[in-house]
Amino acid sequence: MSAVTKKDLVQSVSDETGLTQIDAKVVVEELLESISEVLQEGSSIEIRGFGTFYSKVRKPRPARNIRTGETVPLNERVVPLFRYSAELREKIDRAAKGGPIEPIFLEV
């Protein structure tokens, strides 16, 4: 199983919607940019049936340099996170057990 790239997403959106690949690329990039901007503002994005993108502040802590063994301080930082929904988890579990791959959202 290989990773899906942005190009793969653009192709999929283009195939499913009938948009040109150029238009589909604009849609995919705008979605990703919107998610990025919301996270940078410190807010979260909840997509029902899929999951929630959010950011969390990590406390400062000591860490160890693996090469030298030296203790180095890690500063406080904000990290992006994703919490999947129960629906998405169940669909992934069913597909992993040989079940059908089901769409997450209803067709429009």
C-alpha positions in Angstrom: 0.0 0.0 0.0 1.5 3.3 -1.1 0.8 6.8 0.1 -1.7 8.9 -1.8 -0.3 12.1 -3.2 -1.9 15.5 -3.9 -1.7 14.6 -7.6 -3.7 11.4 -6.8 -6.3 13.4 -5.0 -6.6 15.9 -7.8 -7.1 13.0 -10.3 -9.7 11.4 -8.1 -11.6 14.7 -7.6 -11.4 15.3 -11.4 -12.7 11.7 -12.2 -15.6 11.9 -9.7 -16.8 15.4 -10.4 -16.1 15.8 -14.1 -14.0 18.9 -13.3 -10.8 19.4 -15.4 -7.7 18.5 -13.5 -6.8 22.2 -13.4 -10.1 23.0 -11.7 -9.8 20.0 -9.4 -6.3 21.1 -8.4 -7.6 24.5 -7.4 -10.3 22.8 -5.2 -7.9 20.5 -3.5 -5.3 23.2 -2.9 -7.9 25.6 -1.6 -9.2 22.9 0.8 -5.7 22.2 2.1 -4.9 25.9 2.4 -8.2 26.5 4.3 -7.4 23.7 6.8 -3.9 25.1 7.2 -5.1 28.7 7.8 -7.7 27.6 10.4 -5.1 25.6 12.3 -2.6 28.5 12.2 -5.4 30.7 13.8 -5.6 28.2 16.6 -9.1 26.9 15.7 -10.3 23.5 14.7 -12.2 22.0 11.7 -14.8 19.4 12.3 -16.0 17.4 9.3 -18.8 15.2 10.5 -18.4 11.6 9.6 -14.7 12.1 8.9 -12.9 13.7 11.8 -11.5 16.8 13.4 -8.3 18.7 12.6 -7.0 20.7 15.6 -3.8 22.0 17.1 -2.4 21.4 20.5 0.3 23.1 22.6 3.1 20.7 23.6 4.8 21.6 26.9 8.5 22.2 27.0 10.5 19.2 28.0 14.0 17.8 28.1 15.0 15.5 25.2 18.1 13.5 24.4 20.3 13.8 21.4 20.6 10.2 20.2 24.1 10.7 18.7 25.8 12.4 21.7 23.6 11.5 24.6 23.4 15.1 25.5 20.2 16.5 27.1 18.6 19.2 25.0 15.6 21.3 25.9 12.6 21.2 23.6 10.7 24.5 23.7 6.9 24.8 23.9 5.5 24.2 20.4 2.1 23.9 18.7 1.5 20.7 16.7 -1.3 19.9 14.2 -3.4 16.8 15.0 -6.2 14.8 13.5 -8.9 12.9 15.5 -10.9 10.5 13.3 -14.6 10.0 13.7 -16.1 6.7 14.9 -17.8 6.4 11.5 -14.5 6.6 9.6 -12.8 4.2 12.0 -15.6 1.6 11.5 -15.4 1.9 7.7 -11.6 1.5 7.7 -11.9 -1.5 10.0 -14.6 -3.2 7.8 -12.5 -2.5 4.6 -9.4 -3.9 6.3 -11.3 -7.1 7.1 -12.2 -7.5 3.4 -15.4 -5.6 3.3 -16.4 -3.1 0.7 -14.8 0.3 0.5 -17.7 2.6 1.3 -18.1 6.3 0.6 -17.9 8.6 3.7 -20.3 11.2 2.4 -23.5 10.9 0.4 -23.4 11.9 -3.2 -24.7 15.4 -4.0 
